[in-house]
Amino acid sequence: MKTTLEIRDELLLRAKSLARRTGRPLRAVVEDGLRLALRYGEREEHYQLPDCSVGDPGADDPLEALSLQDLRAEIDGEPERR
């Protein structure tokens, strides 16, 4: 199928250079690029947060025994209340 595309000059020059170096027609280089772009676009990569856990996963949570006011003080970095 024939179609008309507007391609930036610099990109077209690079594609033509690659075609010359590899001995392939420009059409083949462009088709390969489209295949790669379409394959990349089909990937469903979901970002996964890195595990930054600290401490022993089986240990008791030391914050569970604290009251809401104590938790707020812990978060704010206030000294322990007595």
Secondary structure by P-SEA (a helix, b strand, c coil): ccbbbbbcaaaaaaaaaaaaaacccaaaaaaaaaaaaaaaaacbbbbbcccccccccccccccccccaaaaaaaaacccccc
